Amino acid sequence: MQVSSSTGEYMLPETRKQPAKTLDKDAFLQLFITQLKYQDPMSPMDSDQFMAQMTQFSILEQLTNLSQELSQLSRSQKVLEASSLVGRQVSVFTEDGTVSGTVEKVNFSGQDILVFVNGKAYDISLVIEVHKDGGTEQVMARLDQLIDKIVENNNPQAEEDPLAEILTSDGQ
């Protein structure tokens, strides 16, 4: 509230409602009901006009329903896509550059779909690259090669890749 110091009057801040640029189905129905309510009883609406307006209302309602269903389908597709990223290596675009890591979990809060990489949440739209899953598949392929071989670990303290230091009896 603003008060003018010279006149002692006050003015409420303007809170004008912006007019809608499009009509939704409720506004269309209100307009149609008002038109029927105030029509001239001696000259009622032409039945062709009435049917045309009812058809328009029906089409509007069906398009609204279709739009809502497409939005739900799009969200479901994004949820499925995000779920498939868990355990995968990804690159995420950030203001500070690109962050790479394994997707630890996915959060579906509200309309946002967040992937967690290196303990930090990112919107799924920021994922710019998904790497071929090299983790489990590579380890399993390397372990398959060790079947029926005698192995020895030359560096049991290896943190990054413990299989890198394993030698087989035939030196491979």
N, C-alpha and C positions, 0 to 999 in steps of 0.2 A: 504494500500500500504506500503510495507516495503522498506527501503532504506539502502543499505549497506554503512557503514561509510568509509570503506577502498577503495572501487572502485567507489562510487557515483552512482552505478546502483540501479535500483529499480525493484521490482517484484510485479506483481499484485497477490492478494490472489487467491488461486485455487478455481475455481467455476466449478467443474466438475459435469456434469449431470449424475446421477446414471442410469444405463441401466434398462429398465423395465424387470421384471422377468416373466411377463405374457403378452400375446398379447390380446389387446381388439379387438373389431370388426373393428374399424377404421384401426388399424395396420394390421390386417389380410387382409382387403380390399386393402390397399396400397400395400402389398406384392403381392397379387393376380394380381392387375393391372400392377405392375412392371413386373411380370412374363409374362403376356400376351404381354406387350409392347416389351419385348426383346426376344420373342421366335423366333426361326428360321422359316421363312416363307416357306421354302422348307420342313420342318418337323414340322408342327404345333402340338400343344398339342393334345394328344389322347383324344377323346371325353369322354371316361370313366373317365379319370383323371379330365377333366374339370367338369364333372357332380359331381364327388366325392368332389372336392373342393367347388363347389357351394353348395352342400348339407352341407358340414362342415360349411360354412359361414352362411347358413340359421339356422343351429342348434345353432351356437354360438350366433346369433342375438336373437333367441327365448329364450335361456338360460339367456341372459342378461336382456331381458324384464321380464322374470319370476322372476329373482332375484330382480329387481326393484319393481315389484308388491308385492312380499313377504315382502320387506322392508316397503312398504307403509302400508300393512296389519298389520304388526307387530307394526308400529307406531300408527295406528288407535286403535289397541287393547290396547296399553299402555295408550293412551289418554282416552279411555273409562274406563279403570281400575282406572286411577287417578281421573277422574271425579266422580266415584262412592265413592271415599274416602272422599269427602267434607262432613263435619259434623260428620265424624266417628272418634272414638278414635283410635290412632295408636301409635306404639313405633318405634322410628327411631334410628338406630345405628350411633353414632358419635365417633370421636376420644376421646372425653371426657367421653364416656359412652352412656347409653341409654336415650333418651329423649322421654317422653310420653306427649300426648296432643291431642287436636281435630284439624283435618285438617280444616283450615280456608278458604283456596282457593288453586287453582291449576294454574300454569303458564306453557304455552306451548311455550317457546321461542326457536326458532331454532330447534335443535334436542333434546334439554334438556326438560325434563318434571319435574317440580319442585312442591313439595307440601309444603305448609306453615303451620308449627306447632309452636304455641306460638310466632307468629310473625317472625319466621325465616324460610328461604327457605332451603329445603333439596331435593336432587335428589331422585326420586321415587325408585330407586334401593336400597336406604338405609332404606326403610320401612321394618322392620323385623316382625312386628306383627300388625294385625288389630283386634281390640277388638269388641265384639258384641256391637252394638249400644244400649247403656244403657240409654242415655240421654233422648230423647223424648219418647221412648217407655215406659221406667220405670215411668216417670212422668205421662204419660197418664194412665197407669195401676193403679197407686196410686190415681189419680184423679177420675177414674171410681169407685173405692172403696168408695169414699166419697159422691157419689150421694145419695140423700135422707137422709143425716145425718147432724146433727148440728155440726159445727166445731168451734174450738177456737184455736187461735194461741198464744201459751205461750211465744214465743220469736220472735217478729216481726223484730228484728235486725239480725236474722240469715242470714249470707251471703252465706255459703257453700251450705246448703240444707234447704231452707225455709219450705219444706214440712215435715222435720224430727220432727219439734216441734208442728205439728198440732195434736190435740187430738179430737176424736169424742165424741159425748155424751155418747157412751157406753164404753169409756175409751180405745179405740183401736187406 
